[in-house]
């Protein structure tokens, strides 16, 4: 399990902000909370680190990421299920997921 967890948690480091930070000379390029939450959700949903519950776990990690950073998330259940299933099927690109997450979240007040 340690190997799987290490692999899953390294995937978000390969998202665009990391590549831009190294190759594009943008040393302070920092992801937004919705981008980071989308990266963690994608890492878990796509990598299938556990036998069952990867879609639920990926979404839960994203929501916890928002909560720990003071954000709130509000979306209809049907919308969540549709988007997470699309992500699992490879039909939802990470950038589109991050945009959808951003539209459903509210920053801290």
Buried (B, 14 or more C-beta within 10 A) or exposed (E): EEEEEEEBBEBBEEBBBBEEBEEEEEEEBEBBBBBBBBBBBBBBBBBBBEEEEBBEBBBBBBBEBBEEBEBEBEBEEEEBEEBBEBBBEEEBEBEBBBBBBBEBBEEEE
